[in-house]
Amino acid sequence: MDNKTLATPITGPMRLALLDRSNPVFSCYLVWMSLLVLKMLCMSLLTARQRMRTKTFANPEDLRLPKLSEVRFGDAHVERVRRAHRNDLENVLPFMLMSLAYVATGPHPMVARLVIRIGASARVLHTMVYAFVPVPQPARALAFFTTFLITCFEAIYVLVCCIKYI
């Protein structure tokens, strides 16, 4: 491609092709975001499992199932899983949205796929070292900041690409 081709904004049918399964970057996005959604759904099941295992239920109506008499809060295992899940909700959703916007700008395919893979893998690693096998810091912080910085990169990239249109 020459410089003039690279500077020309993508319009018409080509723009729609960016968000099509035939685009390897978008397909990469779809696979990794599907894995992250499944991981987040599993966090709900893991929380329920921890509650059952420790008999820690926060709602009175849940006490009938295991025939307990009082609501309990604050089990360390349940709270760790809940914090990991909340962290996912606070960070995976922005990553998913910015990654989609990033893909829609038509970035370099190799860079985009690498960024998506690393960001999603870091979120999976974050869950592993937070909820499953607690590992001392800085493991969790490194996993967190990897996806955080990638999300910032994507947001800045989208801003730079699109600011001329406002």
Backbone torsions as a table, in degrees:
resi	resn	phi	psi	omega
1	MET	NA	141.4	175.7
2	ASP	-89.6	171.6	-177.3
3	ASN	-62.2	-34.5	-179.3
4	LYS	-65.4	-39.2	179.0
5	THR	-64.5	-40.8	-179.3
6	LEU	-67.9	-31.5	-177.4
7	ALA	-82.7	-14.6	-178.2
8	THR	-76.9	126.2	178.0
9	PRO	-65.4	148.2	179.7
10	ILE	-79.1	126.4	-179.9
11	THR	-134.4	169.0	173.5
12	GLY	65.4	-144.3	-175.0
13	PRO	-60.1	-30.2	-179.6
14	MET	-63.9	-37.9	179.9
15	ARG	-61.0	-42.3	179.1
16	LEU	-65.2	-30.7	-179.3
17	ALA	-67.1	-20.6	177.9
18	LEU	-63.3	-34.3	-179.2
19	LEU	-107.8	51.1	-179.6
20	ASP	-131.5	148.6	-179.6
21	ARG	-60.7	-20.1	178.0
22	SER	-70.8	-17.2	176.5
23	ASN	-83.3	116.0	-177.3
24	PRO	-61.1	-29.5	178.6
25	VAL	-68.6	-45.0	179.5
26	PHE	-66.5	-38.9	176.8
27	SER	-63.2	-40.6	175.6
28	CYS	-59.8	-45.7	177.4
29	TYR	-57.1	-48.3	-178.0
30	LEU	-60.4	-43.4	-179.3
31	VAL	-63.8	-51.2	-175.1
32	TRP	-69.3	-36.4	178.4
33	MET	-70.4	-33.7	175.1
34	SER	-63.1	-41.8	177.6
35	LEU	-63.5	-40.3	179.0
36	LEU	-66.9	-39.1	177.5
37	VAL	-64.0	-44.6	177.7
38	LEU	-61.0	-39.6	177.8
39	LYS	-62.7	-43.5	179.7
40	MET	-65.5	-38.4	176.7
41	LEU	-65.0	-37.8	177.2
42	CYS	-64.9	-28.7	177.6
43	MET	-63.5	-35.3	175.6
44	SER	-63.4	-43.6	178.7
45	LEU	-66.6	-36.8	178.2
46	LEU	-65.6	-39.6	176.6
47	THR	-61.3	-46.1	179.0
48	ALA	-61.2	-42.2	178.6
49	ARG	-61.3	-43.4	179.2
50	GLN	-64.5	-38.9	178.2
51	ARG	-63.1	-43.9	179.8
52	MET	-65.7	-44.2	-177.7
53	ARG	-63.0	-40.8	-176.7
54	THR	-97.0	-1.7	-177.4
55	LYS	53.8	46.3	179.5
56	THR	-112.5	102.5	-177.1
57	PHE	-119.8	133.8	-175.3
58	ALA	-93.7	-9.1	-176.4
59	ASN	-122.1	135.9	-178.7
60	PRO	-58.2	-35.9	-178.8
61	GLU	-66.8	-19.2	178.7
62	ASP	-79.9	-13.8	-176.5
63	LEU	-71.6	-22.7	-177.3
64	ARG	-65.8	-35.9	-176.4
65	LEU	-59.9	-55.8	178.6
66	PRO	-91.8	7.8	178.9
67	LYS	58.2	54.9	175.3
68	LEU	-102.6	161.8	-175.6
69	SER	-105.5	-17.0	-178.5
70	GLU	-139.9	150.6	176.9
71	VAL	-74.0	137.9	178.6
72	ARG	-124.1	142.7	176.5
73	PHE	-126.7	166.2	165.8
74	GLY	83.0	14.0	175.3
75	ASP	-65.8	130.5	-175.1
76	ALA	-60.2	-38.9	-178.3
77	HIS	-69.9	-42.9	178.7
78	VAL	-64.7	-45.1	-177.5
79	GLU	-65.5	-35.7	177.8
80	ARG	-62.5	-45.4	179.6
81	VAL	-65.5	-41.0	178.8
82	ARG	-62.9	-40.2	178.6
83	ARG	-66.0	-40.2	177.4
84	ALA	-63.1	-41.3	179.1
85	HIS	-65.9	-44.2	178.4
86	ARG	-61.9	-39.3	178.0
87	ASN	-62.1	-39.1	175.2
88	ASP	-59.8	-47.1	-178.5
89	LEU	-61.2	-35.8	-179.0
90	GLU	-77.6	-22.2	-172.5
91	ASN	-120.6	-33.7	-179.4
92	VAL	-70.4	-41.8	-178.9
93	LEU	-60.9	-47.2	174.7
94	PRO	-60.5	-39.2	178.3
95	PHE	-61.0	-43.7	179.9
96	MET	-62.9	-45.9	-178.5
97	LEU	-65.8	-44.9	-179.3
98	MET	-69.8	-33.4	177.6
99	SER	-65.4	-39.1	177.4
100	LEU	-64.5	-45.2	177.5
101	ALA	-62.2	-39.8	179.1
102	TYR	-61.7	-46.5	178.2
103	VAL	-60.4	-38.7	-177.8
104	ALA	-67.9	-16.7	178.4
105	THR	-83.3	-8.5	179.3
106	GLY	75.1	49.9	-179.8
107	PRO	-70.3	172.5	176.6
108	HIS	-60.4	126.6	-173.8
109	PRO	-56.9	-43.1	-177.4
110	MET	-66.6	-43.6	179.7
111	VAL	-65.2	-45.9	-177.6
112	ALA	-61.3	-45.4	-180.0
113	ARG	-65.5	-38.0	177.8
114	LEU	-64.3	-45.4	-179.9
115	VAL	-61.3	-44.9	179.9
116	ILE	-64.6	-45.6	-179.1
117	ARG	-62.5	-45.1	-178.7
118	ILE	-66.5	-45.0	-179.3
119	GLY	-61.5	-45.8	-179.6
120	ALA	-68.9	-41.2	178.5
121	SER	-62.8	-37.9	178.4
122	ALA	-64.3	-35.8	177.6
123	ARG	-68.3	-39.2	176.5
124	VAL	-63.9	-44.6	178.2
125	LEU	-61.8	-41.2	178.4
126	HIS	-57.1	-44.8	178.8
127	THR	-64.2	-40.7	-178.9
128	MET	-61.9	-47.3	-176.0
129	VAL	-82.1	-7.9	179.1
130	TYR	-101.5	-51.0	-170.6
131	ALA	-100.2	-31.2	-173.8
132	PHE	-97.1	-57.7	-179.4
133	VAL	-126.6	87.8	-178.2
134	PRO	-55.2	124.8	-178.4
135	VAL	-117.4	140.7	179.5
136	PRO	-59.1	153.5	174.9
137	GLN	-61.6	150.3	16.0
138	PRO	-97.4	17.9	-175.9
139	ALA	-57.5	-49.4	-178.0
140	ARG	-66.9	-40.4	179.7
141	ALA	-63.7	-41.5	178.9
142	LEU	-63.1	-42.9	178.3
143	ALA	-64.5	-42.8	179.4
144	PHE	-61.4	-52.6	-174.3
145	PHE	-69.4	-24.1	175.5
146	THR	-60.4	-53.1	180.0
147	THR	-69.5	-37.0	178.7
148	PHE	-59.0	-47.8	-179.1
149	LEU	-68.3	-36.1	176.8
150	ILE	-64.5	-41.7	177.8
151	THR	-62.9	-41.3	176.0
152	CYS	-62.4	-44.3	177.5
153	PHE	-57.3	-47.6	-179.3
154	GLU	-62.3	-41.7	-179.7
155	ALA	-63.3	-44.1	179.2
156	ILE	-66.2	-41.3	178.1
157	TYR	-59.0	-46.6	179.6
158	VAL	-63.5	-42.4	178.2
159	LEU	-59.5	-48.0	-178.3
160	VAL	-63.2	-40.6	-179.3
161	CYS	-68.6	-33.0	-168.3
162	CYS	-111.4	-7.2	-174.7
163	ILE	-63.9	-28.2	-179.1
164	LYS	-68.7	-12.7	-177.4
165	TYR	-94.0	-2.3	179.9
166	ILE	-93.4	NA	NA
